[in-house]
Amino acid sequence: MYRILVLWAHGRRRSLSKSTKLSCALIIVALVVLVGFFVFTGNDDENGASAPESAPSQELLVREDSPILSEGTEATFVEFLDFECEACIALYPTIEQLREKYGDRVRFVVRHMPLHGNSVSAAQAAEAAAEQGQFEAMYQRLFESPEEWGHQETSQEETFFGYAEELGLDMERFTVDFEAPEIIERVEQSQQDGQDLGVQGTPTFFLDGERLAPETTADLENSLNAALDE
């Protein structure tokens, strides 16, 4: 467990240089959830997911319109995530470090699995930004500012629109895309694909079609090394 805490803290220091610091309460919650994620195998928000009996369909894992963070060609790493999930937030710096190390070799794919009140709108905001080639920027903005919008009882769409404006997006187009049926369907399709794959919580990872069951953050890197025969 000590190793998990050290790795998490290192990742947080890297992320905090680019964003507003999380509140102390959120940091504690994220840390507890992260440790719980590995200790109990599980995923945030649910009791864990059972692996499908057969190999998952590649179409369910990655669709033509799935957001790609890095365009590597030697392996494919898929994360089903929720922008409001504490475990996803806590692991975000680790994923960024893995992308930096392997991004020219591994394709990092995002699939949406919104399970919280405002996470559906957050996913729509990310996809609307993707229509202007800014998915990664919005993805990072959402993960680096959860204290501003996460776990609120009221709608946070205004906050997401503020992020879009900060990113310099065409706001008229963003407004249309945010509510566009194809954007809503894209998020819903991603969630349905996750359910069909047996995903019940977030984050859930797949590497080259195989579901990962990491017990520590180091296990993610070890899995990538094994896939790349390092």
Secondary structure, DSSP 8 states (H G I E B T S, - for coil): -HHHHHHHHHHHHHHHTTS----HHHHHHHHHHHHHHHHT---BTSS-----SS---HHHH--TTS-EEEE-SSEEEEEEE-TT-HHHHHHHHHHHHHHHHHTTTEEEEEEE---STTHHHHHHHHHHHHTTT-HHHHHHHHHT-HHHHTT-SS--HHHHHHHHHHTT--HHHHHHHHT-HHHHHHHHHHHHHHHHTT--SB-EEEETTEE---SSHHHHHHHHHHHTT-
